[in-house]
Amino acid sequence: MTRASANNSVNTTKQKRERTLARRSLHTPVGVLRVTADAIGVVAIERVKQLASIDGDSKANRYAEKAVGQLREYFAGKRRRFDVPLHLKGTKFQQRAWAEMSEIPYGTTISYAQQARRIGNPRATRAVGTANGANPVPIIVPCHRVIASDGSLGGYALGLAMKRRLLALEDRN
């Protein structure tokens, strides 16, 4: 196989994989968010500058649209828990941290230390913070509900201003 045909094969595989992803974006009180989904579930939520949609396969489209609908309900104060399928890739530790975050009730917060204890690893406070920072689907997996033990906000991958706004939104509702 020549180098050119090998590159074409890799590019074709990458293009097929990208076509299976669906992307939908929406305006929210915290900016424009883009939801990316595949045929298994939602894989990412990111802050972007402008609205754009890309069709994927039918399941990916359905999951992306469902997530956008649920996010709209959340920001309107009508949804407190998400039930859209997720397809999260991470280490076993990250998966445990994300699963625990998903159990934090709307409008409440826990500390990183509490989260570490809840996943059975009380000394892993910093590792929990790192795992939370790698959460690919913020809001749906509510990493904004985890704060420092002293009551300060700690960190947030999408910025502390956004974390403050999400917590204030939940506090109002």
Residue frames as qw, qx, qy, qz and C-alpha x, y, z in Angstrom:
[[0.000, 0.891, 0.454, 0.000, 0.00, 0.00, 0.00],
 [0.409, 0.461, -0.033, 0.787, 1.40, 3.36, -0.95],
 [0.192, -0.218, -0.454, 0.842, 1.66, 6.22, 1.53],
 [0.288, -0.022, -0.182, -0.940, -1.02, 8.17, -0.39],
 [0.598, -0.254, -0.631, -0.423, -3.50, 5.28, -0.35],
 [0.471, -0.283, -0.704, 0.450, -2.84, 4.67, 3.35],
 [0.014, -0.143, -0.247, 0.958, -3.53, 8.35, 4.08],
 [0.445, -0.113, -0.400, -0.793, -6.72, 8.19, 1.99],
 [0.580, -0.276, -0.765, -0.052, -7.82, 5.11, 3.94],
 [0.310, -0.275, -0.570, 0.709, -7.22, 6.86, 7.27],
 [0.156, 0.072, -0.012, -0.985, -9.02, 10.00, 6.06],
 [0.512, -0.197, -0.600, -0.582, -11.99, 7.96, 4.81],
 [0.516, -0.337, -0.751, 0.237, -12.30, 6.16, 8.15],
 [0.165, -0.240, -0.373, 0.881, -12.09, 9.47, 10.00],
 [0.295, -0.034, -0.267, -0.917, -14.74, 11.01, 7.71],
 [0.546, -0.292, -0.724, -0.304, -17.09, 8.05, 8.27],
 [0.421, -0.347, -0.659, 0.517, -16.65, 8.31, 12.04],
 [0.015, -0.173, -0.154, 0.973, -17.29, 12.07, 11.95],
 [0.388, -0.157, -0.489, -0.765, -20.43, 11.56, 9.83],
 [0.502, -0.379, -0.778, -0.001, -21.85, 9.31, 12.53],
 [0.242, -0.326, -0.476, 0.780, -21.62, 12.20, 15.03],
 [0.004, -0.790, -0.478, -0.384, -24.43, 14.71, 15.31],
 [0.303, -0.138, -0.298, 0.894, -23.89, 18.23, 16.56],
 [0.120, -0.795, -0.491, -0.336, -26.58, 20.64, 17.71],
 [0.307, 0.024, -0.342, 0.888, -26.13, 23.98, 19.38],
 [0.233, -0.783, -0.553, -0.164, -28.36, 26.26, 21.39],
 [0.032, 0.581, -0.217, 0.784, -28.37, 29.70, 22.98],
 [0.607, -0.507, -0.580, 0.193, -28.43, 29.54, 26.78],
 [0.278, -0.956, -0.037, -0.090, -28.08, 32.06, 29.60],
 [0.621, -0.610, 0.356, 0.340, -24.44, 30.95, 29.88],
 [0.038, 0.573, -0.585, -0.573, -23.62, 31.29, 26.18],
 [0.781, 0.333, -0.331, -0.411, -23.89, 29.09, 23.11],
 [0.567, -0.339, 0.747, -0.074, -23.49, 25.40, 23.87],
 [0.603, 0.359, -0.583, -0.410, -22.83, 22.63, 21.36],
 [0.790, -0.181, 0.529, -0.253, -24.00, 19.08, 22.04],
 [0.393, 0.442, -0.747, -0.303, -22.22, 16.23, 20.25],
 [0.791, -0.101, 0.494, -0.346, -23.73, 12.75, 20.17],
 [0.165, 0.295, -0.871, -0.356, -23.02, 9.43, 18.53],
 [0.631, -0.141, -0.605, -0.465, -25.22, 6.36, 18.03],
 [0.516, -0.216, -0.757, 0.339, -24.76, 5.39, 21.71],
 [0.307, -0.813, -0.437, 0.232, -25.43, 8.73, 23.40],
 [0.068, 0.986, -0.077, 0.135, -24.20, 12.24, 24.13],
 [0.845, 0.048, -0.161, 0.508, -20.40, 12.43, 24.07],
 [0.414, -0.058, -0.140, 0.898, -19.69, 16.13, 24.68],
 [0.009, -0.930, -0.365, -0.043, -21.08, 19.52, 25.60],
 [0.547, -0.062, 0.020, 0.835, -18.90, 22.49, 24.79],
 [0.064, 0.840, 0.200, -0.501, -19.15, 26.25, 24.82],
 [0.541, 0.263, 0.472, 0.645, -18.82, 27.67, 21.30],
 [0.071, -0.269, 0.029, 0.960, -19.04, 31.06, 19.64],
 [0.449, 0.190, -0.253, -0.836, -21.87, 30.43, 17.16],
 [0.781, 0.134, 0.462, -0.397, -24.81, 28.18, 16.44],
 [0.375, 0.421, -0.715, -0.414, -24.26, 25.28, 14.05],
 [0.839, -0.037, 0.443, -0.314, -25.78, 21.88, 13.43],
 [0.262, 0.424, -0.806, -0.319, -24.31, 18.85, 11.71],
 [0.904, -0.038, 0.000, -0.425, -26.35, 15.74, 10.99],
 [0.143, -0.402, 0.904, -0.009, -24.99, 12.35, 11.93],
 [0.241, -0.159, -0.925, -0.248, -26.71, 8.99, 11.81],
 [0.443, -0.550, -0.420, -0.570, -30.34, 8.84, 12.94],
 [0.690, -0.524, -0.447, 0.223, -29.62, 7.71, 16.52],
 [0.465, -0.111, -0.154, 0.865, -26.95, 10.37, 16.98],
 [0.099, -0.383, -0.254, -0.883, -29.37, 13.02, 15.67],
 [0.585, -0.583, -0.482, -0.294, -32.07, 11.82, 18.05],
 [0.674, -0.428, -0.369, 0.477, -29.74, 11.89, 21.09],
 [0.308, 0.055, -0.016, 0.950, -28.36, 15.33, 20.21],
 [0.268, -0.464, -0.336, -0.775, -31.87, 16.74, 19.76],
 [0.660, -0.569, -0.489, -0.035, -33.08, 15.15, 23.00],
 [0.582, -0.277, -0.283, 0.710, -30.14, 16.64, 24.90],
 [0.088, 0.225, 0.122, 0.963, -30.79, 20.10, 23.41],
 [0.465, -0.552, -0.444, -0.532, -34.45, 19.84, 24.42],
 [0.703, -0.518, -0.431, 0.228, -33.55, 18.80, 27.95],
 [0.452, -0.082, -0.147, 0.876, -30.97, 21.58, 28.26],
 [0.136, -0.418, -0.254, -0.861, -33.61, 24.12, 27.17],
 [0.630, -0.591, -0.442, -0.242, -35.94, 22.77, 29.86],
 [0.674, -0.306, -0.349, 0.574, -33.13, 22.95, 32.43],
 [0.260, 0.065, -0.030, 0.963, -32.40, 26.59, 31.66],
 [0.350, -0.462, -0.334, -0.743, -36.14, 27.37, 31.76],
 [0.279, -0.298, 0.627, -0.663, -36.27, 25.90, 35.28],
 [0.830, 0.013, -0.046, -0.555, -38.46, 22.98, 34.19],
 [0.913, 0.130, -0.382, 0.062, -35.93, 20.12, 34.33],
 [0.457, -0.772, 0.407, -0.173, -33.94, 19.01, 37.34],
 [0.633, -0.292, 0.702, 0.146, -32.56, 15.68, 36.11],
 [0.433, 0.527, -0.515, -0.519, -31.39, 14.57, 32.67],
 [0.796, -0.026, 0.589, -0.137, -32.24, 11.19, 31.20],
 [0.645, 0.676, -0.286, -0.211, -30.58, 11.37, 27.80],
 [0.967, -0.061, 0.049, 0.244, -28.22, 8.43, 27.08],
 [0.094, -0.901, 0.400, 0.141, -24.54, 9.25, 27.53],
 [0.935, 0.231, -0.079, 0.258, -21.44, 7.77, 25.91],
 [0.211, -0.926, 0.306, -0.066, -18.62, 8.91, 28.15],
 [0.863, 0.258, -0.301, 0.314, -15.05, 7.80, 27.61],
 [0.156, -0.805, 0.420, -0.390, -12.68, 7.96, 30.55],
 [0.254, 0.284, -0.875, 0.300, -10.72, 5.94, 33.05],
 [0.493, -0.426, -0.759, 0.010, -12.47, 3.75, 35.60],
 [0.285, -0.363, -0.444, 0.768, -11.78, 6.40, 38.24],
 [0.135, 0.059, -0.177, -0.973, -13.25, 9.16, 36.05],
 [0.435, -0.289, -0.701, -0.485, -16.31, 7.01, 35.33],
 [0.443, -0.457, -0.701, 0.323, -16.87, 6.52, 39.09],
 [0.150, -0.292, -0.216, 0.920, -16.42, 10.24, 39.77],
 [0.247, -0.044, -0.395, -0.884, -18.84, 11.18, 36.98],
 [0.454, -0.377, -0.777, -0.220, -21.40, 8.62, 38.10],
 [0.348, -0.450, -0.586, 0.577, -21.29, 10.02, 41.63],
 [0.002, 0.171, -0.026, -0.985, -21.72, 13.58, 40.34],
 [0.317, -0.227, -0.639, -0.663, -24.82, 12.48, 38.46],
 [0.452, -0.481, -0.746, 0.089, -26.38, 11.61, 41.82],
 [0.170, -0.197, -0.335, 0.906, -25.98, 15.10, 43.32],
 [0.149, 0.714, 0.680, -0.080, -29.51, 16.52, 43.59],
 [0.211, 0.664, 0.277, 0.661, -30.47, 19.69, 41.74],
 [0.243, -0.845, -0.037, -0.474, -29.84, 22.81, 43.77],
 [0.756, -0.635, 0.140, 0.073, -27.40, 21.18, 46.20],
 [0.413, 0.732, -0.521, 0.148, -23.64, 21.04, 46.38],
 [0.912, -0.373, 0.010, 0.171, -21.06, 18.68, 47.83],
 [0.154, -0.844, 0.467, 0.213, -17.34, 19.14, 48.36],
 [0.591, 0.513, -0.616, -0.088, -14.60, 17.41, 46.41],
 [0.060, -0.328, 0.866, -0.373, -13.70, 15.62, 49.67],
 [0.666, 0.109, 0.500, -0.543, -17.29, 14.38, 50.07],
 [0.788, 0.468, -0.222, -0.333, -17.28, 13.13, 46.49],
 [0.335, 0.498, -0.792, 0.112, -13.98, 11.31, 47.09],
 [0.335, -0.148, 0.803, -0.471, -15.48, 9.61, 50.19],
 [0.750, 0.276, 0.247, -0.548, -18.63, 8.68, 48.27],
 [0.775, 0.470, -0.379, -0.183, -16.62, 6.84, 45.63],
 [0.952, -0.290, -0.027, 0.089, -14.70, 4.99, 48.33],
 [0.724, 0.217, -0.107, 0.647, -11.41, 6.84, 48.03],
 [0.282, -0.912, -0.261, 0.144, -11.30, 9.54, 50.74],
 [0.483, -0.556, 0.230, 0.636, -7.71, 10.58, 49.98],
 [0.464, 0.261, 0.585, 0.612, -8.45, 11.24, 46.30],
 [0.094, 0.815, 0.334, -0.464, -9.76, 14.79, 46.65],
 [0.008, 0.633, -0.400, -0.663, -7.36, 16.23, 44.06],
 [0.150, -0.007, 0.895, 0.421, -7.90, 13.30, 41.71],
 [0.203, 0.645, 0.721, -0.151, -11.65, 13.89, 41.97],
 [0.096, 0.806, 0.026, -0.583, -11.10, 17.53, 41.02],
 [0.061, -0.406, 0.692, 0.594, -9.04, 16.44, 38.03],
 [0.182, 0.282, 0.923, 0.191, -11.68, 13.90, 36.98],
 [0.181, 0.761, 0.509, -0.359, -14.43, 16.50, 37.34],
 [0.037, 0.711, -0.258, -0.653, -12.41, 18.89, 35.17],
 [0.046, -0.200, 0.839, 0.504, -12.29, 16.22, 32.46],
 [0.426, 0.440, 0.719, -0.330, -16.07, 15.74, 32.51],
 [0.182, 0.069, 0.610, 0.768, -17.07, 15.87, 28.82],
 [0.183, -0.566, -0.635, -0.492, -20.74, 16.67, 29.46],
 [0.082, -0.088, -0.478, 0.870, -20.96, 19.51, 31.98],
 [0.492, -0.058, 0.040, -0.868, -24.45, 20.44, 33.16],
 [0.835, -0.057, -0.412, -0.360, -25.86, 17.00, 32.31],
 [0.779, -0.220, -0.436, 0.393, -23.22, 15.49, 34.62],
 [0.139, -0.943, -0.133, -0.273, -23.34, 18.39, 37.08],
 [0.701, 0.009, -0.292, 0.651, -19.72, 19.07, 37.99],
 [0.006, -0.573, 0.052, -0.818, -20.78, 22.63, 38.83],
 [0.694, -0.604, -0.160, -0.357, -22.38, 21.19, 41.99],
 [0.853, -0.231, -0.225, 0.410, -19.00, 20.21, 43.46],
 [0.009, 0.925, -0.145, 0.352, -17.24, 22.91, 45.48],
 [0.391, 0.396, -0.646, 0.523, -14.26, 23.22, 47.81],
 [0.518, -0.396, -0.706, 0.277, -14.57, 22.16, 51.46],
 [0.207, -0.271, -0.315, 0.886, -14.24, 25.78, 52.60],
 [0.291, 0.714, 0.525, -0.360, -17.32, 26.75, 50.58],
 [0.103, 0.618, -0.362, -0.690, -15.42, 28.44, 47.76],
 [0.786, 0.448, -0.042, -0.424, -16.23, 27.39, 44.22],
 [0.731, -0.181, 0.585, 0.302, -13.03, 25.53, 43.45],
 [0.076, -0.311, 0.592, 0.740, -12.48, 25.15, 39.71],
 [0.659, 0.505, 0.476, -0.291, -14.64, 24.68, 36.65],
 [0.557, 0.048, 0.583, 0.590, -13.51, 23.76, 33.15],
 [0.231, 0.680, 0.510, 0.473, -15.96, 26.21, 31.57],
 [0.142, 0.445, -0.144, 0.872, -14.97, 29.04, 33.91],
 [0.154, -0.261, -0.719, 0.626, -15.97, 30.12, 37.39],
 [0.310, 0.140, 0.012, -0.940, -18.41, 32.75, 36.05],
 [0.591, -0.040, -0.615, -0.521, -20.39, 29.96, 34.36],
 [0.419, -0.169, -0.845, 0.286, -20.26, 27.81, 37.51],
 [0.042, 0.188, 0.442, -0.876, -21.62, 30.75, 39.55],
 [0.456, 0.099, -0.231, -0.854, -24.43, 31.29, 37.04],
 [0.569, -0.087, -0.778, -0.252, -25.43, 27.61, 37.00],
 [0.300, -0.227, -0.772, 0.512, -25.52, 27.45, 40.80],
 [0.179, 0.190, 0.227, -0.938, -27.53, 30.70, 40.93],
 [0.513, -0.002, -0.519, -0.683, -29.99, 29.33, 38.36],
 [0.543, -0.201, -0.815, 0.010, -30.56, 26.22, 40.46],
 [0.163, -0.198, -0.595, 0.762, -30.79, 28.26, 43.65],
 [0.324, 0.080, -0.048, -0.942, -33.56, 30.44, 42.12],
 [0.654, -0.041, -0.532, -0.536, -35.57, 27.42, 41.04]]
